[in-house]
Amino acid sequence: MNYRHAFHAGNFADLVKHAALLWLLAQMQRGGAPLQVIDTHGGSGLYDLRGTEARRSGEAEAGVMRLMAQAEPAAEMTPLVQAVAEANSGGETWLYPGSPWLIARALRPGDRYDVFEMQPDEHGQLSDLMAERKAVATHCADGFAGAVGQMARGARHLVLVDPPFERADDYGRSCDLAAGVLDQDPAATLLIWAPLKDLHTLDVFVRDLEDACDLAPILIAEARMRPLEDPMKMNGCALALINPPDGAQAVLQAICAAVVAEAVGGKAQVWPAG
Ligand SMILES: C[S@@+](CC[C@H](N)C(=O)[O-])C[C@H]1O[C@@H](n2cnc3c(N)ncnc32)[C@H](O)[C@@H]1O
């Protein structure tokens, strides 16, 4: 596997995913029931934007650095702005928090977080980062294979599925995982991230997801950074939100619109599948 998230940390796609994740965490923590978050593809958890990888790609410059420079970010982006500022102790932005950092920070007493990362070196960094957190278990294992087995009884479940999509079967395995999670807990909420290259791939994925999720409601959020003319490029990103909390459509629309706002030819749209 070649994928290293350090090249992409803090890019437009991370902003969409992490702003949505923070909103979901807040919504799902409203009731008294304990929340279990399962993150199938965790990465290392915290990224150095001054590092070689981030500087070489320049993706954070166009993403989080631009967001942090905004005088008045959209209200739906504010929780992410606050989290990034906190990760940097209120100073200059040079660290970007990944999903493990954001989720661990949000846990209440009684909540639990299971995070998978298959690459040993990335998992080593993740495990060091989470070492002091008693409610967090890191697993150096395949998240697609292991997630359902970690689901705790009696908790609400939020499952983040964020594969690299280097392998064609990441789409099919995401659908199979959604079916497995819903089989254990039909009320579980899943957030699946996917790249947006061409409409055919998205269309097939959404149809397979509908089949896998049976009658569970699904929202598809698209942040297109440019028209989908070149399928060899990542032209945007999509989120599939299964069992969305109330109000999700408007919030996802605002998040996608905020992220594509400065992209020439950009477009944001959120629609219910099925
Ligand atoms: C897109 S990154 C995750 C980013 C992270 N979720 C975040 O938002 O900060 C995908 C990660 O999944 C890891 N990975 C790839 N295949 C995996 C699998 N089957 N199970 C667990 N981790 C995997 C990669 O090593 C990589 O670190």
The ligand as an SDF file (V2000), in Angstrom:
LIG
                    3D

 27 29  0  0  0  0  0  0  0  0999 V2000
   -7.7340    8.4600    4.2600 C   0  0  0  0  0  0  0  0  0  0  0  0
   -6.6240    7.8290    5.4560 S   0  0  0  0  0  0  0  0  0  0  0  0
   -7.4900    8.0100    6.9580 C   0  0  0  0  0  0  0  0  0  0  0  0
   -7.6160    9.4240    7.4370 C   0  0  0  0  0  0  0  0  0  0  0  0
   -8.3440    9.5710    8.7420 C   0  0  0  0  0  0  0  0  0  0  0  0
   -9.6150    8.8480    8.7480 N   0  0  0  0  0  0  0  0  0  0  0  0
   -8.6200   11.0130    9.0520 C   0  0  0  0  0  0  0  0  0  0  0  0
   -9.7230   11.4840    8.7320 O   0  0  0  0  0  0  0  0  0  0  0  0
   -7.7540   11.6710    9.6110 O   0  0  0  0  0  0  0  0  0  0  0  0
   -6.7400    6.0950    5.2070 C   0  0  0  0  0  0  0  0  0  0  0  0
   -5.8690    5.2750    6.1440 C   0  0  0  0  0  0  0  0  0  0  0  0
   -6.3290    3.9260    6.0920 O   0  0  0  0  0  0  0  0  0  0  0  0
   -5.2220    3.0580    6.2110 C   0  0  0  0  0  0  0  0  0  0  0  0
   -5.7080    1.7680    5.6640 N   0  0  0  0  0  0  0  0  0  0  0  0
   -5.7620    1.3530    4.3780 C   0  0  0  0  0  0  0  0  0  0  0  0
   -6.4360    0.1840    4.2790 N   0  0  0  0  0  0  0  0  0  0  0  0
   -6.8510   -0.1280    5.5330 C   0  0  0  0  0  0  0  0  0  0  0  0
   -7.6510   -1.1580    6.0830 C   0  0  0  0  0  0  0  0  0  0  0  0
   -8.1610   -2.1120    5.3010 N   0  0  0  0  0  0  0  0  0  0  0  0
   -7.8790   -1.1500    7.4070 N   0  0  0  0  0  0  0  0  0  0  0  0
   -7.3770   -0.1810    8.2060 C   0  0  0  0  0  0  0  0  0  0  0  0
   -6.6200    0.8380    7.7420 N   0  0  0  0  0  0  0  0  0  0  0  0
   -6.3780    0.8800    6.4260 C   0  0  0  0  0  0  0  0  0  0  0  0
   -4.1290    3.7510    5.4640 C   0  0  0  0  0  0  0  0  0  0  0  0
   -2.8630    3.3250    5.9150 O   0  0  0  0  0  0  0  0  0  0  0  0
   -4.3960    5.2250    5.7890 C   0  0  0  0  0  0  0  0  0  0  0  0
   -3.6440    5.6300    6.8940 O   0  0  0  0  0  0  0  0  0  0  0  0
  1  2  1  0
  2  3  1  0
  2 10  1  0
  3  4  1  0
  4  5  1  0
  5  6  1  0
  5  7  1  0
  7  8  2  0
  7  9  1  0
 10 11  1  0
 11 12  1  0
 11 26  1  0
 12 13  1  0
 13 14  1  0
 13 24  1  0
 14 15  1  0
 14 23  1  0
 15 16  2  0
 16 17  1  0
 17 18  1  0
 17 23  2  0
 18 19  1  0
 18 20  2  0
 20 21  1  0
 21 22  2  0
 22 23  1  0
 24 25  1  0
 24 26  1  0
 26 27  1  0
M  CHG  2   2   1   9  -1
M  END
$$$$
